[in-house]
Amino acid sequence: MSTLARPTHGRMIGGVCAALARRFGTSATTMRVIFLLSCLLPGPQFLLYIALWILLPAEDRTSTAW
């Protein structure tokens, strides 16, 4: 499994769903649909998203694969 970091490419807003999708081996679209469906349930989903956006580090933009 990869580390949990917000990717610089393939993200829509903050990259949280893309990071979680990469971590759990699913597509970003699937993770976004799961998040949107979870918003129909009571709970702090938006607060959790914002907290993860702040707490998760962004991917290193300077790293290159040789």
VEXGUVEX-616428 format. One record per residue (C-alpha): x, y, z; residue in one letter. Coordinates in Angstrom, 2 decimals. Layout:
% residues N
      east     north        up   residuo
         X         Y         Z         a
...
***
This chain:
% residues 66
      east     north        up   residuo
      0.00      0.00      0.00         m
      1.16      3.50     -0.74         s
      1.57      6.32      1.72         t
     -1.33      8.61      2.43         l
     -0.62     11.92      0.66         a
     -2.75     14.19     -1.48         r
     -1.70     13.79     -5.13         p
     -0.82     16.78     -7.26         t
     -2.52     15.30    -10.34         h
     -6.00     13.81    -10.59         g
     -7.58     15.71     -7.75         r
    -10.74     17.77     -7.97         m
    -10.86     19.95     -4.87         i
     -8.36     19.03     -2.20         g
     -7.22     15.60     -3.30         g
     -8.57     13.81     -0.23         v
    -10.72     11.32     -2.16         c
     -7.90     10.68     -4.63         a
     -5.48     10.04     -1.76         a
     -7.88      7.65     -0.04         l
     -8.59      5.87     -3.33         a
     -4.89      5.37     -3.99         r
     -4.37      4.11     -0.42         r
     -7.19      1.55     -0.59         f
     -6.61      0.49     -4.20         g
     -9.80      1.80     -5.80         t
    -10.56      4.51     -8.33         s
    -10.95      8.15     -7.32         a
    -14.41      8.22     -8.89         t
    -15.54      5.34     -6.69         t
    -14.24      7.10     -3.58         m
    -15.97     10.34     -4.60         r
    -19.29      8.53     -5.09         v
    -18.91      6.85     -1.69         i
    -18.24     10.26     -0.11         f
    -21.26     11.86     -1.79         l
    -23.51      8.98     -0.75         l
    -22.21      9.20      2.80         s
    -23.29     12.84      2.87         c
    -26.90     11.59      2.80         l
    -26.31     10.06      6.23         l
    -26.09     12.17      9.38         p
    -22.57     12.86     10.50         g
    -19.58     15.17     10.17         p
    -18.47     14.14      6.66         q
    -17.63     17.66      5.49         f
    -15.71     18.40      8.67         l
    -13.77     15.17      8.24         l
    -12.99     16.08      4.62         y
    -11.72     19.52      5.65         i
     -9.66     18.03      8.50         a
     -8.06     15.49      6.14         l
     -7.40     18.27      3.61         w
     -5.48     20.17      6.28         i
     -3.73     17.19      7.91         l
     -2.71     15.13      4.88         l
      0.55     16.26      3.30         p
      0.65     17.09     -0.38         a
      2.73     14.88     -2.64         e
      6.24     16.09     -3.28         d
      6.15     17.97     -6.57         r
      9.88     17.84     -7.08         t
     10.28     14.06     -7.00         s
     11.03     12.46    -10.35         t
     11.25      8.82    -11.36         a
     14.58      7.97    -12.98         w
***
